[in-house]
Structures are given as structure tokens and as C-alpha cells.
Amino acid sequence: MSDVDSLDWKDPSPEQLTQNVLKKVTDGSIVLMHNGAKNTPAALPSIIEGIQDKGYEIVLIKDLIPEGEYYTDVQGELHLMEN
């Protein structure tokens, strides 16, 4: 369900990791990052600042998923099931 792959698992420099994210992020993007990647902690402050500088708000995934039963269509959009 992510649309921006940071490629952090390839261990790019923090600067390159930041560019990997910022050049692809758009409104509604979900950024894939790994908690065990070597340079992710060093890049994260710059990534967050860059995303916010573009005017985007960072939210938790749990805030994007509706409560109740839903299905995902072929475009990856979630739709609540009607009871």
C-alpha cells in the first residue's frame, strides 16, 4: 500500500535517502521505510522537514484506515462495506 519506496534497505547515504523520498512524495503518499535500515534514523529529520516544507501533513497509517469492514479496489482505494 506504499507508493514511495525510500530504498533505505540499500543503505544509501542519509542525503540520498532524503532525496529518494522527497522527489517522489505527493499528496496522499505512503512512504515505505524499514526500522532496521542503517541510515534511516539519520535521514528521518530531513525527510520530515522536507515533507512539511512541501505543505504536507504527516499522519499515522491507523488514522487513514476506516473503522469497520472495508475492501480495497484495484486502484488501492479503501471502501467501507455497507451493512
mmCIF file of the N, C-alpha and C atoms, coordinates in Angstrom:
data_MODEL
# 
_entry.id   MODEL 
# 
loop_
_atom_site.group_PDB 
_atom_site.id 
_atom_site.type_symbol 
_atom_site.label_atom_id 
_atom_site.label_alt_id 
_atom_site.label_comp_id 
_atom_site.label_asym_id 
_atom_site.label_entity_id 
_atom_site.label_seq_id 
_atom_site.pdbx_PDB_ins_code 
_atom_site.Cartn_x 
_atom_site.Cartn_y 
_atom_site.Cartn_z 
_atom_site.occupancy 
_atom_site.B_iso_or_equiv 
_atom_site.pdbx_formal_charge 
_atom_site.auth_seq_id 
_atom_site.auth_comp_id 
_atom_site.auth_asym_id 
_atom_site.auth_atom_id 
_atom_site.pdbx_PDB_model_num 
ATOM 1   N N  . MET A 1 1  ? 0.807   -1.186 0.000  1.00 0.00 ? 1  MET A N  1 
ATOM 2   C CA . MET A 1 1  ? 0.000   0.000  0.000  1.00 0.00 ? 1  MET A CA 1 
ATOM 3   C C  . MET A 1 1  ? 0.856   1.258  0.000  1.00 0.00 ? 1  MET A C  1 
ATOM 4   N N  . SER A 1 2  ? 2.170   1.137  -0.103 1.00 0.00 ? 2  SER A N  1 
ATOM 5   C CA . SER A 1 2  ? 3.004   2.334  -0.174 1.00 0.00 ? 2  SER A CA 1 
ATOM 6   C C  . SER A 1 2  ? 3.192   2.733  -1.636 1.00 0.00 ? 2  SER A C  1 
ATOM 7   N N  . ASP A 1 3  ? 3.423   4.018  -1.868 1.00 0.00 ? 3  ASP A N  1 
ATOM 8   C CA . ASP A 1 3  ? 3.691   4.460  -3.235 1.00 0.00 ? 3  ASP A CA 1 
ATOM 9   C C  . ASP A 1 3  ? 5.053   5.131  -3.365 1.00 0.00 ? 3  ASP A C  1 
ATOM 10  N N  . VAL A 1 4  ? 5.757   5.305  -2.243 1.00 0.00 ? 4  VAL A N  1 
ATOM 11  C CA . VAL A 1 4  ? 7.102   5.868  -2.268 1.00 0.00 ? 4  VAL A CA 1 
ATOM 12  C C  . VAL A 1 4  ? 8.018   4.887  -1.546 1.00 0.00 ? 4  VAL A C  1 
ATOM 13  N N  . ASP A 1 5  ? 8.933   4.275  -2.293 1.00 0.00 ? 5  ASP A N  1 
ATOM 14  C CA . ASP A 1 5  ? 9.913   3.360  -1.697 1.00 0.00 ? 5  ASP A CA 1 
ATOM 15  C C  . ASP A 1 5  ? 11.184  4.160  -1.438 1.00 0.00 ? 5  ASP A C  1 
ATOM 16  N N  . SER A 1 6  ? 11.550  4.293  -0.186 1.00 0.00 ? 6  SER A N  1 
ATOM 17  C CA . SER A 1 6  ? 12.742  5.068  0.180  1.00 0.00 ? 6  SER A CA 1 
ATOM 18  C C  . SER A 1 6  ? 14.035  4.381  -0.255 1.00 0.00 ? 6  SER A C  1 
ATOM 19  N N  . LEU A 1 7  ? 13.956  3.101  -0.520 1.00 0.00 ? 7  LEU A N  1 
ATOM 20  C CA . LEU A 1 7  ? 15.123  2.273  -0.855 1.00 0.00 ? 7  LEU A CA 1 
ATOM 21  C C  . LEU A 1 7  ? 16.161  2.278  0.265  1.00 0.00 ? 7  LEU A C  1 
ATOM 22  N N  . ASP A 1 8  ? 15.695  2.511  1.487  1.00 0.00 ? 8  ASP A N  1 
ATOM 23  C CA . ASP A 1 8  ? 16.616  2.565  2.627  1.00 0.00 ? 8  ASP A CA 1 
ATOM 24  C C  . ASP A 1 8  ? 17.316  1.238  2.874  1.00 0.00 ? 8  ASP A C  1 
ATOM 25  N N  . TRP A 1 9  ? 16.724  0.149  2.451  1.00 0.00 ? 9  TRP A N  1 
ATOM 26  C CA . TRP A 1 9  ? 17.336  -1.170 2.641  1.00 0.00 ? 9  TRP A CA 1 
ATOM 27  C C  . TRP A 1 9  ? 18.612  -1.328 1.814  1.00 0.00 ? 9  TRP A C  1 
ATOM 28  N N  . LYS A 1 10 ? 18.828  -0.447 0.842  1.00 0.00 ? 10 LYS A N  1 
ATOM 29  C CA . LYS A 1 10 ? 20.060  -0.479 0.041  1.00 0.00 ? 10 LYS A CA 1 
ATOM 30  C C  . LYS A 1 10 ? 21.185  0.322  0.692  1.00 0.00 ? 10 LYS A C  1 
ATOM 31  N N  . ASP A 1 11 ? 20.898  0.895  1.868  1.00 0.00 ? 11 ASP A N  1 
ATOM 32  C CA . ASP A 1 11 ? 21.857  1.698  2.637  1.00 0.00 ? 11 ASP A CA 1 
ATOM 33  C C  . ASP A 1 11 ? 22.437  2.890  1.880  1.00 0.00 ? 11 ASP A C  1 
ATOM 34  N N  . PRO A 1 12 ? 21.582  3.695  1.239  1.00 0.00 ? 12 PRO A N  1 
ATOM 35  C CA . PRO A 1 12 ? 22.102  4.931  0.642  1.00 0.00 ? 12 PRO A CA 1 
ATOM 36  C C  . PRO A 1 12 ? 22.499  5.901  1.755  1.00 0.00 ? 12 PRO A C  1 
ATOM 37  N N  . SER A 1 13 ? 23.234  6.936  1.406  1.00 0.00 ? 13 SER A N  1 
ATOM 38  C CA . SER A 1 13 ? 23.588  7.952  2.403  1.00 0.00 ? 13 SER A CA 1 
ATOM 39  C C  . SER A 1 13 ? 22.309  8.625  2.900  1.00 0.00 ? 13 SER A C  1 
ATOM 40  N N  . PRO A 1 14 ? 22.356  9.260  4.068  1.00 0.00 ? 14 PRO A N  1 
ATOM 41  C CA . PRO A 1 14 ? 21.173  9.978  4.544  1.00 0.00 ? 14 PRO A CA 1 
ATOM 42  C C  . PRO A 1 14 ? 20.677  11.024 3.538  1.00 0.00 ? 14 PRO A C  1 
ATOM 43  N N  . GLU A 1 15 ? 21.601  11.695 2.861  1.00 0.00 ? 15 GLU A N  1 
ATOM 44  C CA . GLU A 1 15 ? 21.220  12.706 1.877  1.00 0.00 ? 15 GLU A CA 1 
ATOM 45  C C  . GLU A 1 15 ? 20.492  12.072 0.690  1.00 0.00 ? 15 GLU A C  1 
ATOM 46  N N  . GLN A 1 16 ? 21.022  10.948 0.186  1.00 0.00 ? 16 GLN A N  1 
ATOM 47  C CA . GLN A 1 16 ? 20.384  10.276 -0.945 1.00 0.00 ? 16 GLN A CA 1 
ATOM 48  C C  . GLN A 1 16 ? 19.034  9.690  -0.536 1.00 0.00 ? 16 GLN A C  1 
ATOM 49  N N  . LEU A 1 17 ? 18.969  9.171  0.656  1.00 0.00 ? 17 LEU A N  1 
ATOM 50  C CA . LEU A 1 17 ? 17.716  8.624  1.180  1.00 0.00 ? 17 LEU A CA 1 
ATOM 51  C C  . LEU A 1 17 ? 16.653  9.720  1.235  1.00 0.00 ? 17 LEU A C  1 
ATOM 52  N N  . THR A 1 18 ? 17.044  10.900 1.713  1.00 0.00 ? 18 THR A N  1 
ATOM 53  C CA . THR A 1 18 ? 16.123  12.034 1.765  1.00 0.00 ? 18 THR A CA 1 
ATOM 54  C C  . THR A 1 18 ? 15.645  12.386 0.364  1.00 0.00 ? 18 THR A C  1 
ATOM 55  N N  . GLN A 1 19 ? 16.555  12.445 -0.590 1.00 0.00 ? 19 GLN A N  1 
ATOM 56  C CA . GLN A 1 19 ? 16.174  12.760 -1.976 1.00 0.00 ? 19 GLN A CA 1 
ATOM 57  C C  . GLN A 1 19 ? 15.278  11.686 -2.576 1.00 0.00 ? 19 GLN A C  1 
ATOM 58  N N  . ASN A 1 20 ? 15.539  10.411 -2.255 1.00 0.00 ? 20 ASN A N  1 
ATOM 59  C CA . ASN A 1 20 ? 14.695  9.325  -2.759 1.00 0.00 ? 20 ASN A CA 1 
ATOM 60  C C  . ASN A 1 20 ? 13.239  9.545  -2.382 1.00 0.00 ? 20 ASN A C  1 
ATOM 61  N N  . VAL A 1 21 ? 13.018  10.018 -1.167 1.00 0.00 ? 21 VAL A N  1 
ATOM 62  C CA . VAL A 1 21 ? 11.655  10.235 -0.679 1.00 0.00 ? 21 VAL A CA 1 
ATOM 63  C C  . VAL A 1 21 ? 11.075  11.532 -1.237 1.00 0.00 ? 21 VAL A C  1 
ATOM 64  N N  . LEU A 1 22 ? 11.813  12.624 -1.093 1.00 0.00 ? 22 LEU A N  1 
ATOM 65  C CA . LEU A 1 22 ? 11.252  13.934 -1.423 1.00 0.00 ? 22 LEU A CA 1 
ATOM 66  C C  . LEU A 1 22 ? 10.961  14.108 -2.906 1.00 0.00 ? 22 LEU A C  1 
ATOM 67  N N  . LYS A 1 23 ? 11.707  13.428 -3.782 1.00 0.00 ? 23 LYS A N  1 
ATOM 68  C CA . LYS A 1 23 ? 11.439  13.587 -5.219 1.00 0.00 ? 23 LYS A CA 1 
ATOM 69  C C  . LYS A 1 23 ? 10.184  12.825 -5.654 1.00 0.00 ? 23 LYS A C  1 
ATOM 70  N N  . LYS A 1 24 ? 9.704   11.889 -4.821 1.00 0.00 ? 24 LYS A N  1 
ATOM 71  C CA . LYS A 1 24 ? 8.548   11.068 -5.197 1.00 0.00 ? 24 LYS A CA 1 
ATOM 72  C C  . LYS A 1 24 ? 7.280   11.380 -4.408 1.00 0.00 ? 24 LYS A C  1 
ATOM 73  N N  . VAL A 1 25 ? 7.407   12.011 -3.257 1.00 0.00 ? 25 VAL A N  1 
ATOM 74  C CA . VAL A 1 25 ? 6.257   12.195 -2.369 1.00 0.00 ? 25 VAL A CA 1 
ATOM 75  C C  . VAL A 1 25 ? 5.264   13.190 -2.983 1.00 0.00 ? 25 VAL A C  1 
ATOM 76  N N  . THR A 1 26 ? 3.981   12.818 -2.911 1.00 0.00 ? 26 THR A N  1 
ATOM 77  C CA . THR A 1 26 ? 2.894   13.675 -3.376 1.00 0.00 ? 26 THR A CA 1 
ATOM 78  C C  . THR A 1 26 ? 1.785   13.615 -2.336 1.00 0.00 ? 26 THR A C  1 
ATOM 79  N N  . ASP A 1 27 ? 0.730   14.370 -2.564 1.00 0.00 ? 27 ASP A N  1 
ATOM 80  C CA . ASP A 1 27 ? -0.405  14.367 -1.651 1.00 0.00 ? 27 ASP A CA 1 
ATOM 81  C C  . ASP A 1 27 ? -0.966  12.952 -1.527 1.00 0.00 ? 27 ASP A C  1 
ATOM 82  N N  . GLY A 1 28 ? -1.064  12.449 -0.311 1.00 0.00 ? 28 GLY A N  1 
ATOM 83  C CA . GLY A 1 28 ? -1.605  11.112 -0.066 1.00 0.00 ? 28 GLY A CA 1 
ATOM 84  C C  . GLY A 1 28 ? -0.581  9.992  -0.109 1.00 0.00 ? 28 GLY A C  1 
ATOM 85  N N  . SER A 1 29 ? 0.681   10.322 -0.300 1.00 0.00 ? 29 SER A N  1 
ATOM 86  C CA . SER A 1 29 ? 1.716   9.285  -0.380 1.00 0.00 ? 29 SER A CA 1 
ATOM 87  C C  . SER A 1 29 ? 1.858   8.518  0.926  1.00 0.00 ? 29 SER A C  1 
ATOM 88  N N  . ILE A 1 30 ? 2.221   7.257  0.777  1.00 0.00 ? 30 ILE A N  1 
ATOM 89  C CA . ILE A 1 30 ? 2.617   6.419  1.903  1.00 0.00 ? 30 ILE A CA 1 
ATOM 90  C C  . ILE A 1 30 ? 4.060   6.012  1.619  1.00 0.00 ? 30 ILE A C  1 
ATOM 91  N N  . VAL A 1 31 ? 4.952   6.380  2.532  1.00 0.00 ? 31 VAL A N  1 
ATOM 92  C CA . VAL A 1 31 ? 6.385   6.167  2.350  1.00 0.00 ? 31 VAL A CA 1 
ATOM 93  C C  . VAL A 1 31 ? 6.804   4.877  3.048  1.00 0.00 ? 31 VAL A C  1 
ATOM 94  N N  . LEU A 1 32 ? 7.461   3.998  2.306  1.00 0.00 ? 32 LEU A N  1 
ATOM 95  C CA . LEU A 1 32 ? 7.968   2.738  2.853  1.00 0.00 ? 32 LEU A CA 1 
ATOM 96  C C  . LEU A 1 32 ? 9.384   2.945  3.376  1.00 0.00 ? 32 LEU A C  1 
ATOM 97  N N  . MET A 1 33 ? 9.553   2.703  4.678  1.00 0.00 ? 33 MET A N  1 
ATOM 98  C CA . MET A 1 33 ? 10.867  2.760  5.309  1.00 0.00 ? 33 MET A CA 1 
ATOM 99  C C  . MET A 1 33 ? 10.984  1.563  6.238  1.00 0.00 ? 33 MET A C  1 
ATOM 100 N N  . HIS A 1 34 ? 12.200  1.147  6.502  1.00 0.00 ? 34 HIS A N  1 
ATOM 101 C CA . HIS A 1 34 ? 12.452  -0.035 7.322  1.00 0.00 ? 34 HIS A CA 1 
ATOM 102 C C  . HIS A 1 34 ? 13.144  0.360  8.621  1.00 0.00 ? 34 HIS A C  1 
ATOM 103 N N  . ASN A 1 35 ? 12.691  -0.221 9.736  1.00 0.00 ? 35 ASN A N  1 
ATOM 104 C CA . ASN A 1 35 ? 13.258  0.141  11.034 1.00 0.00 ? 35 ASN A CA 1 
ATOM 105 C C  . ASN A 1 35 ? 14.676  -0.368 11.230 1.00 0.00 ? 35 ASN A C  1 
ATOM 106 N N  . GLY A 1 36 ? 15.134  -1.295 10.434 1.00 0.00 ? 36 GLY A N  1 
ATOM 107 C CA . GLY A 1 36 ? 16.492  -1.817 10.591 1.00 0.00 ? 36 GLY A CA 1 
ATOM 108 C C  . GLY A 1 36 ? 17.490  -1.257 9.599  1.00 0.00 ? 36 GLY A C  1 
ATOM 109 N N  . ALA A 1 37 ? 17.064  -0.330 8.743  1.00 0.00 ? 37 ALA A N  1 
ATOM 110 C CA . ALA A 1 37 ? 17.976  0.223  7.745  1.00 0.00 ? 37 ALA A CA 1 
ATOM 111 C C  . ALA A 1 37 ? 18.992  1.149  8.404  1.00 0.00 ? 37 ALA A C  1 
ATOM 112 N N  . LYS A 1 38 ? 20.226  1.068  7.967  1.00 0.00 ? 38 LYS A N  1 
ATOM 113 C CA . LYS A 1 38 ? 21.350  1.742  8.625  1.00 0.00 ? 38 LYS A CA 1 
ATOM 114 C C  . LYS A 1 38 ? 21.202  3.264  8.695  1.00 0.00 ? 38 LYS A C  1 
ATOM 115 N N  . ASN A 1 39 ? 20.820  3.922  7.624  1.00 0.00 ? 39 ASN A N  1 
ATOM 116 C CA . ASN A 1 39 ? 20.832  5.378  7.588  1.00 0.00 ? 39 ASN A CA 1 
ATOM 117 C C  . ASN A 1 39 ? 19.459  6.032  7.746  1.00 0.00 ? 39 ASN A C  1 
ATOM 118 N N  . THR A 1 40 ? 18.431  5.238  7.961  1.00 0.00 ? 40 THR A N  1 
ATOM 119 C CA . THR A 1 40 ? 17.092  5.804  8.128  1.00 0.00 ? 40 THR A CA 1 
ATOM 120 C C  . THR A 1 40 ? 17.006  6.755  9.325  1.00 0.00 ? 40 THR A C  1 
ATOM 121 N N  . PRO A 1 41 ? 17.531  6.418  10.500 1.00 0.00 ? 41 PRO A N  1 
ATOM 122 C CA . PRO A 1 41 ? 17.425  7.356  11.629 1.00 0.00 ? 41 PRO A CA 1 
ATOM 123 C C  . PRO A 1 41 ? 18.085  8.710  11.342 1.00 0.00 ? 41 PRO A C  1 
ATOM 124 N N  . ALA A 1 42 ? 19.203  8.712  10.644 1.00 0.00 ? 42 ALA A N  1 
ATOM 125 C CA . ALA A 1 42 ? 19.901  9.963  10.344 1.00 0.00 ? 42 ALA A CA 1 
ATOM 126 C C  . ALA A 1 42 ? 19.137  10.795 9.304  1.00 0.00 ? 42 ALA A C  1 
ATOM 127 N N  . ALA A 1 43 ? 18.445  10.135 8.384  1.00 0.00 ? 43 ALA A N  1 
ATOM 128 C CA . ALA A 1 43 ? 17.728  10.833 7.319  1.00 0.00 ? 43 ALA A CA 1 
ATOM 129 C C  . ALA A 1 43 ? 16.350  11.310 7.746  1.00 0.00 ? 43 ALA A C  1 
ATOM 130 N N  . LEU A 1 44 ? 15.769  10.680 8.733  1.00 0.00 ? 44 LEU A N  1 
ATOM 131 C CA . LEU A 1 44 ? 14.376  10.952 9.097  1.00 0.00 ? 44 LEU A CA 1 
ATOM 132 C C  . LEU A 1 44 ? 14.084  12.423 9.412  1.00 0.00 ? 44 LEU A C  1 
ATOM 133 N N  . PRO A 1 45 ? 14.901  13.141 10.190 1.00 0.00 ? 45 PRO A N  1 
ATOM 134 C CA . PRO A 1 45 ? 14.583  14.553 10.431 1.00 0.00 ? 45 PRO A CA 1 
ATOM 135 C C  . PRO A 1 45 ? 14.503  15.382 9.144  1.00 0.00 ? 45 PRO A C  1 
ATOM 136 N N  . SER A 1 46 ? 15.415  15.151 8.210  1.00 0.00 ? 46 SER A N  1 
ATOM 137 C CA . SER A 1 46 ? 15.398  15.883 6.935  1.00 0.00 ? 46 SER A CA 1 
ATOM 138 C C  . SER A 1 46 ? 14.202  15.499 6.081  1.00 0.00 ? 46 SER A C  1 
ATOM 139 N N  . ILE A 1 47 ? 13.832  14.238 6.116  1.00 0.00 ? 47 ILE A N  1 
ATOM 140 C CA . ILE A 1 47 ? 12.663  13.777 5.362  1.00 0.00 ? 47 ILE A CA 1 
ATOM 141 C C  . ILE A 1 47 ? 11.405  14.425 5.919  1.00 0.00 ? 47 ILE A C  1 
ATOM 142 N N  . ILE A 1 48 ? 11.260  14.401 7.229  1.00 0.00 ? 48 ILE A N  1 
ATOM 143 C CA . ILE A 1 48 ? 10.073  15.005 7.856  1.00 0.00 ? 48 ILE A CA 1 
ATOM 144 C C  . ILE A 1 48 ? 10.005  16.492 7.538  1.00 0.00 ? 48 ILE A C  1 
ATOM 145 N N  . GLU A 1 49 ? 11.112  17.194 7.693  1.00 0.00 ? 49 GLU A N  1 
ATOM 146 C CA . GLU A 1 49 ? 11.141  18.631 7.407  1.00 0.00 ? 49 GLU A CA 1 
ATOM 147 C C  . GLU A 1 49 ? 10.819  18.906 5.937  1.00 0.00 ? 49 GLU A C  1 
ATOM 148 N N  . GLY A 1 50 ? 11.385  18.099 5.042  1.00 0.00 ? 50 GLY A N  1 
ATOM 149 C CA . GLY A 1 50 ? 11.134  18.283 3.610  1.00 0.00 ? 50 GLY A CA 1 
ATOM 150 C C  . GLY A 1 50 ? 9.681   18.048 3.233  1.00 0.00 ? 50 GLY A C  1 
ATOM 151 N N  . ILE A 1 51 ? 9.074   17.050 3.827  1.00 0.00 ? 51 ILE A N  1 
ATOM 152 C CA . ILE A 1 51 ? 7.659   16.770 3.568  1.00 0.00 ? 51 ILE A CA 1 
ATOM 153 C C  . ILE A 1 51 ? 6.803   17.924 4.071  1.00 0.00 ? 51 ILE A C  1 
ATOM 154 N N  . GLN A 1 52 ? 7.102   18.398 5.262  1.00 0.00 ? 52 GLN A N  1 
ATOM 155 C CA . GLN A 1 52 ? 6.340   19.518 5.816  1.00 0.00 ? 52 GLN A CA 1 
ATOM 156 C C  . GLN A 1 52 ? 6.576   20.802 5.027  1.00 0.00 ? 52 GLN A C  1 
ATOM 157 N N  . ASP A 1 53 ? 7.790   21.025 4.542  1.00 0.00 ? 53 ASP A N  1 
ATOM 158 C CA . ASP A 1 53 ? 8.092   22.202 3.727  1.00 0.00 ? 53 ASP A CA 1 
ATOM 159 C C  . ASP A 1 53 ? 7.292   22.203 2.426  1.00 0.00 ? 53 ASP A C  1 
ATOM 160 N N  . LYS A 1 54 ? 6.938   21.010 1.942  1.00 0.00 ? 54 LYS A N  1 
ATOM 161 C CA . LYS A 1 54 ? 6.106   20.905 0.738  1.00 0.00 ? 54 LYS A CA 1 
ATOM 162 C C  . LYS A 1 54 ? 4.633   21.149 1.053  1.00 0.00 ? 54 LYS A C  1 
ATOM 163 N N  . GLY A 1 55 ? 4.326   21.346 2.338  1.00 0.00 ? 55 GLY A N  1 
ATOM 164 C CA . GLY A 1 55 ? 2.956   21.645 2.737  1.00 0.00 ? 55 GLY A CA 1 
ATOM 165 C C  . GLY A 1 55 ? 2.125   20.431 3.089  1.00 0.00 ? 55 GLY A C  1 
ATOM 166 N N  . TYR A 1 56 ? 2.760   19.269 3.185  1.00 0.00 ? 56 TYR A N  1 
ATOM 167 C CA . TYR A 1 56 ? 2.037   18.045 3.511  1.00 0.00 ? 56 TYR A CA 1 
ATOM 168 C C  . TYR A 1 56 ? 2.026   17.818 5.018  1.00 0.00 ? 56 TYR A C  1 
ATOM 169 N N  . GLU A 1 57 ? 1.008   17.135 5.476  1.00 0.00 ? 57 GLU A N  1 
ATOM 170 C CA . GLU A 1 57 ? 0.876   16.767 6.879  1.00 0.00 ? 57 GLU A CA 1 
ATOM 171 C C  . GLU A 1 57 ? 1.223   15.291 7.022  1.00 0.00 ? 57 GLU A C  1 
ATOM 172 N N  . ILE A 1 58 ? 1.966   14.954 8.036  1.00 0.00 ? 58 ILE A N  1 
ATOM 173 C CA . ILE A 1 58 ? 2.326   13.562 8.289  1.00 0.00 ? 58 ILE A CA 1 
ATOM 174 C C  . ILE A 1 58 ? 1.320   12.993 9.277  1.00 0.00 ? 58 ILE A C  1 
ATOM 175 N N  . VAL A 1 59 ? 0.715   11.865 8.906  1.00 0.00 ? 59 VAL A N  1 
ATOM 176 C CA . VAL A 1 59 ? -0.276  11.215 9.762  1.00 0.00 ? 59 VAL A CA 1 
ATOM 177 C C  . VAL A 1 59 ? 0.086   9.747  9.920  1.00 0.00 ? 59 VAL A C  1 
ATOM 178 N N  . LEU A 1 60 ? -0.501  9.124  10.929 1.00 0.00 ? 60 LEU A N  1 
ATOM 179 C CA . LEU A 1 60 ? -0.292  7.702  11.169 1.00 0.00 ? 60 LEU A CA 1 
ATOM 180 C C  . LEU A 1 60 ? -1.167  6.879  10.228 1.00 0.00 ? 60 LEU A C  1 
ATOM 181 N N  . ILE A 1 61 ? -0.684  5.732  9.821  1.00 0.00 ? 61 ILE A N  1 
ATOM 182 C CA . ILE A 1 61 ? -1.449  4.836  8.956  1.00 0.00 ? 61 ILE A CA 1 
ATOM 183 C C  . ILE A 1 61 ? -2.794  4.503  9.599  1.00 0.00 ? 61 ILE A C  1 
ATOM 184 N N  . LYS A 1 62 ? -2.796  4.289  10.904 1.00 0.00 ? 62 LYS A N  1 
ATOM 185 C CA . LYS A 1 62 ? -4.043  3.911  11.576 1.00 0.00 ? 62 LYS A CA 1 
ATOM 186 C C  . LYS A 1 62 ? -5.119  4.978  11.414 1.00 0.00 ? 62 LYS A C  1 
ATOM 187 N N  . ASP A 1 63 ? -4.710  6.220  11.201 1.00 0.00 ? 63 ASP A N  1 
ATOM 188 C CA . ASP A 1 63 ? -5.677  7.299  11.017 1.00 0.00 ? 63 ASP A CA 1 
ATOM 189 C C  . ASP A 1 63 ? -6.254  7.318  9.598  1.00 0.00 ? 63 ASP A C  1 
ATOM 190 N N  . LEU A 1 64 ? -5.667  6.568  8.699  1.00 0.00 ? 64 LEU A N  1 
ATOM 191 C CA . LEU A 1 64 ? -6.135  6.521  7.311  1.00 0.00 ? 64 LEU A CA 1 
ATOM 192 C C  . LEU A 1 64 ? -7.087  5.360  7.042  1.00 0.00 ? 64 LEU A C  1 
ATOM 193 N N  . ILE A 1 65 ? -7.048  4.359  7.910  1.00 0.00 ? 65 ILE A N  1 
ATOM 194 C CA . ILE A 1 65 ? -7.849  3.152  7.694  1.00 0.00 ? 65 ILE A CA 1 
ATOM 195 C C  . ILE A 1 65 ? -9.185  3.305  8.405  1.00 0.00 ? 65 ILE A C  1 
ATOM 196 N N  . PRO A 1 66 ? -10.278 3.160  7.681  1.00 0.00 ? 66 PRO A N  1 
ATOM 197 C CA . PRO A 1 66 ? -11.593 3.344  8.313  1.00 0.00 ? 66 PRO A CA 1 
ATOM 198 C C  . PRO A 1 66 ? -11.912 2.221  9.296  1.00 0.00 ? 66 PRO A C  1 
ATOM 199 N N  . GLU A 1 67 ? -12.728 2.551  10.282 1.00 0.00 ? 67 GLU A N  1 
ATOM 200 C CA . GLU A 1 67 ? -13.203 1.526  11.211 1.00 0.00 ? 67 GLU A CA 1 
ATOM 201 C C  . GLU A 1 67 ? -14.329 0.761  10.543 1.00 0.00 ? 67 GLU A C  1 
ATOM 202 N N  . GLY A 1 68 ? -14.426 -0.514 10.830 1.00 0.00 ? 68 GLY A N  1 
ATOM 203 C CA . GLY A 1 68 ? -15.456 -1.358 10.238 1.00 0.00 ? 68 GLY A CA 1 
ATOM 204 C C  . GLY A 1 68 ? -14.881 -2.196 9.114  1.00 0.00 ? 68 GLY A C  1 
ATOM 205 N N  . GLU A 1 69 ? -15.766 -2.889 8.436  1.00 0.00 ? 69 GLU A N  1 
ATOM 206 C CA . GLU A 1 69 ? -15.329 -3.750 7.339  1.00 0.00 ? 69 GLU A CA 1 
ATOM 207 C C  . GLU A 1 69 ? -15.194 -2.924 6.069  1.00 0.00 ? 69 GLU A C  1 
ATOM 208 N N  . TYR A 1 70 ? -14.157 -3.216 5.327  1.00 0.00 ? 70 TYR A N  1 
ATOM 209 C CA . TYR A 1 70 ? -13.900 -2.484 4.087  1.00 0.00 ? 70 TYR A CA 1 
ATOM 210 C C  . TYR A 1 70 ? -13.236 -3.419 3.092  1.00 0.00 ? 70 TYR A C  1 
ATOM 211 N N  . TYR A 1 71 ? -13.181 -2.970 1.845  1.00 0.00 ? 71 TYR A N  1 
ATOM 212 C CA . TYR A 1 71 ? -12.451 -3.704 0.827  1.00 0.00 ? 71 TYR A CA 1 
ATOM 213 C C  . TYR A 1 71 ? -11.567 -2.708 0.071  1.00 0.00 ? 71 TYR A C  1 
ATOM 214 N N  . THR A 1 72 ? -10.538 -3.225 -0.574 1.00 0.00 ? 72 THR A N  1 
ATOM 215 C CA . THR A 1 72 ? -9.626  -2.407 -1.357 1.00 0.00 ? 72 THR A CA 1 
ATOM 216 C C  . THR A 1 72 ? -9.862  -2.701 -2.827 1.00 0.00 ? 72 THR A C  1 
ATOM 217 N N  . ASP A 1 73 ? -10.111 -1.650 -3.621 1.00 0.00 ? 73 ASP A N  1 
ATOM 218 C CA . ASP A 1 73 ? -10.349 -1.861 -5.053 1.00 0.00 ? 73 ASP A CA 1 
ATOM 219 C C  . ASP A 1 73 ? -9.018  -1.997 -5.795 1.00 0.00 ? 73 ASP A C  1 
ATOM 220 N N  . VAL A 1 74 ? -9.071  -2.203 -7.094 1.00 0.00 ? 74 VAL A N  1 
ATOM 221 C CA . VAL A 1 74 ? -7.862  -2.451 -7.886 1.00 0.00 ? 74 VAL A CA 1 
ATOM 222 C C  . VAL A 1 74 ? -6.947  -1.227 -7.968 1.00 0.00 ? 74 VAL A C  1 
ATOM 223 N N  . GLN A 1 75 ? -7.476  -0.035 -7.660 1.00 0.00 ? 75 GLN A N  1 
ATOM 224 C CA . GLN A 1 75 ? -6.641  1.162  -7.619 1.00 0.00 ? 75 GLN A CA 1 
ATOM 225 C C  . GLN A 1 75 ? -6.001  1.358  -6.240 1.00 0.00 ? 75 GLN A C  1 
ATOM 226 N N  . GLY A 1 76 ? -6.303  0.480  -5.298 1.00 0.00 ? 76 GLY A N  1 
ATOM 227 C CA . GLY A 1 76 ? -5.750  0.558  -3.957 1.00 0.00 ? 76 GLY A CA 1 
ATOM 228 C C  . GLY A 1 76 ? -6.533  1.449  -3.017 1.00 0.00 ? 76 GLY A C  1 
ATOM 229 N N  . GLU A 1 77 ? -7.747  1.858  -3.407 1.00 0.00 ? 77 GLU A N  1 
ATOM 230 C CA . GLU A 1 77 ? -8.561  2.705  -2.550 1.00 0.00 ? 77 GLU A CA 1 
ATOM 231 C C  . GLU A 1 77 ? -9.443  1.855  -1.644 1.00 0.00 ? 77 GLU A C  1 
ATOM 232 N N  . LEU A 1 78 ? -9.594  2.314  -0.395 1.00 0.00 ? 78 LEU A N  1 
ATOM 233 C CA . LEU A 1 78 ? -10.420 1.603  0.574  1.00 0.00 ? 78 LEU A CA 1 
ATOM 234 C C  . LEU A 1 78 ? -11.865 2.069  0.482  1.00 0.00 ? 78 LEU A C  1 
ATOM 235 N N  . HIS A 1 79 ? -12.802 1.134  0.599  1.00 0.00 ? 79 HIS A N  1 
ATOM 236 C CA . HIS A 1 79 ? -14.232 1.442  0.582  1.00 0.00 ? 79 HIS A CA 1 
ATOM 237 C C  . HIS A 1 79 ? -14.900 0.693  1.722  1.00 0.00 ? 79 HIS A C  1 
ATOM 238 N N  . LEU A 1 80 ? -15.690 1.432  2.515  1.00 0.00 ? 80 LEU A N  1 
ATOM 239 C CA . LEU A 1 80 ? -16.431 0.793  3.597  1.00 0.00 ? 80 LEU A CA 1 
ATOM 240 C C  . LEU A 1 80 ? -17.519 -0.085 3.029  1.00 0.00 ? 80 LEU A C  1 
ATOM 241 N N  . MET A 1 81 ? -17.690 -1.235 3.654  1.00 0.00 ? 81 MET A N  1 
ATOM 242 C CA . MET A 1 81 ? -18.761 -2.155 3.255  1.00 0.00 ? 81 MET A CA 1 
ATOM 243 C C  . MET A 1 81 ? -20.046 -1.678 3.899  1.00 0.00 ? 81 MET A C  1 
ATOM 244 N N  . GLU A 1 82 ? -21.118 -1.724 3.177  1.00 0.00 ? 82 GLU A N  1 
ATOM 245 C CA . GLU A 1 82 ? -22.410 -1.339 3.729  1.00 0.00 ? 82 GLU A CA 1 
ATOM 246 C C  . GLU A 1 82 ? -23.023 -2.536 4.424  1.00 0.00 ? 82 GLU A C  1 
ATOM 247 N N  . ASN A 1 83 ? -23.629 -2.303 5.562  1.00 0.00 ? 83 ASN A N  1 
ATOM 248 C CA . ASN A 1 83 ? -24.263 -3.398 6.328  1.00 0.00 ? 83 ASN A CA 1 
ATOM 249 C C  . ASN A 1 83 ? -25.651 -3.683 5.823  1.00 0.00 ? 83 ASN A C  1 
# 
